[in-house]
Amino acid sequence: MVKALALVSGGIDSIVAVALALEQGMEIEMLHFSTVPLGNTRGLEKTKLLARTLGEKFGQKIKVGVAPHGNTLFAIAKNCHRKYSCVLCRRIMLRAASRIAEKRGASALITGEAIGQVASQTLFNLNAEHSASLVPIIRPLIGMDKLEIERLAKEFGTFETSILPSACCSIPAKPATKATSEKVEQEEKRLNVNELVEKELEKADFSE
């Protein structure tokens, strides 16, 4: 059985990506990046509830891990050009998640992107983001539109939980939509990326 680590926010898309992977017989663990102290714990609470919902539906106990991401968001906001914050955020998430995946015996990451839905998911930005990962990334929703994803969420029984309040606290007013790896790597020079990733790895927790 193929094992993958899914990045789950608590929103609609990422958990539908998990459900589709479970339908294909994959073994899944879920990883949530906490935005505390900049954000709250609602996303993690929703992620745990969604894991139980799908675990019951597919007869698989789904372990949920959490990694701290709030200090990373603060560093990005303080040091980098605001319009690149979404892409920089995702790149550091993917660096940390791919390292965690390797430690936990997962051969790929699963993410919930669909092309063009939000600023971080334009084709340009996806290319700039995913070059940061050390392992392959599976994107089950990549060609779907929002209505199709919401229909699937209702079928899988995740929709009502996913729409409960919780939001990203770092979305810029005018995000970049055509980021390049070269430009983003220049922005990353304003950060101590290795230190930020190591701190996330050090405190990542799958104990609950």
N, C-alpha and C positions, 0 to 999 in steps of 0.2 A: 504494500500500500504506500502510495506517495504521501509524504508529510509536507505540509506547507504552513508557514506562519502568516496569518492575515492581520493587516493593519486595520483596526476597527475604531471608528470615531464615536459610534453611538447614533450616527445619522442613518438615513435611508439606504444609501448606496453601498457602503462597505459591507453591511451585513447581508445584503442580497448577493454580493459577490461570494461571501462565505457559503451561503445556502446553495448556490450553484455548484461550488466546489464539492460540497458534501454530497450533492446529488450524483456527482461523478465518482463517488467512492473514495475521496481523498480524506486523509487524517489531518485535522486542523487544530492548531492552537491560535489563540487570538492575542494581539498585543495592542494595548491602548496607550497613547502618549498623553499624560496628564499635563494640563496647562497651569496647575496650581504653582505659584500663588497668583498668577495673572488671571486665571480663570477659576472655575469651581469644579466640584467632583461629580457633577451631574452626568457628564459624558461617560465616566467610568461606571457609574451606577447603571446607566442604560446598557452599556456594553455587557456587564455581568448578567443583567436580566435577559438580554438578547441571546447570550451564550446558553442560558438555561432553556430558553424557548426552542432554539434549534437543536440543542442536545436531546431534548425530549422528542422532537419531531423525527430526528434521524437516528436515535438510539446510540448516540456517541457522547461521552462526557467530554466537554470542550473546556480545556484549561485556558484561563485568562491571565495574562501578564500585564503589568503596568510599568511604564518607564517615565521618569520625570522629564518634562520638556519646557516648563515655564521659564527656567533660567536661560535656556537657549533662545526662547522667543524674546526675552528681555535683551540679551546680547545682540541679537539681530536688529531689534528696534533702535538700540542705542548707537550701533556702529555702522549700519549699512543703509544704502538707499532704500527708502520705504517701498518703492514700487516692486522691488525684488524680494520682499519679505516672504511671500507665499512660496516661491521657488526655493529660497534658501532654507526655509522651514522644512519643506519636503525632503530636500537633499540630506539634511542632517538626520531626519527621521529614518530615511532609507539606509544611510550609512550604519546607524545604530541597529536598525531592525535586521539588516542582513547579517551583521555580526552575531546578533542574538539567535537568528535562524540557524546559523552554522553551529553554535553551541548547543542548540536544542535538537539537532539532527534533522532540521527541516531543509529541504533542497530548493525551496523557492519562497518568494513572498507573494501574497495575494492582496491586491488593492482594488478600490471601488471606482476608479476613474472611468468616465465616459467622455469622449472627445468633445470639447467645446462647451461643457455645461457651466464651468466657472473659470476664473482667470488662471488657476493653477493647472487647468486641464486642456489648454490649447495644445495642438500637436507640437509646436515649438517648445513650450514649457515642459511638456512630458518628456521630450527628448533631453532637455537640459537637466531635468530632475533625475531621471532614471539611470543616467550614467554614473550616479553616485553609489548605486547598489553593487554589492559583491556577488549577489546571486540572481538568477533569473526572476523576473516579475511577471506574474499571471494577472491579466486584467479581464475578467469575464464579462464586464459590462461595456467594454470599450466602444462598441458600435451602437449601443442602445440609446434611446431618448428617455427623457424623464418620465413620461407617461408609462412607458413599458416597464421601467424599473419600479415605479410605484405599484403597478399591477402585480408584479412579482412579489413585492414586499407584502401586499395584502394576501396573496396566495400562501406565502410562507409563514404568515402570522406575525411578522415583525413590524408592520407599518405603524400601528398605534403606539408602540414603544418608541420607535425611531423619531416620531414627530413631537415627542415631549420636549419641553424647552431645554436647550443647551446650545451654545454657539461658539465658533472660533473667535478668539479675542484679538486676533492680530491681522485681520484682513485690511489692506490699505485701500484708500479711497479710489486710487487710480493704479491698479496693479499692472505690471508688465505683462503683455500677452505674447511677445515674440522674444523671449529670453534665449540666449545662446549659452552653451557650456563655457565659452571663452569669457563672456561678460560676467556670468555668475561666479566663475572661478576667481575673477578679479575682485568681486565683492567679498568672496570668502577670505581673501587675504586680510580683510579688516577684522576677522574673527580668529580665535584660536580654536579651529574646528576640531582638531584631535582631542583637545581638553574637554570640549563640550560633549563630544561623543563618548569619551571615557567616563565622564560623570554620569551620563545616561545609562551606560552599561553597568557601572558599579552599583547603581541603585535600582536596576530593573528587577522586578519581583514577580515570580509566578507561584508564590506560596499559598495564596488564598484558594 
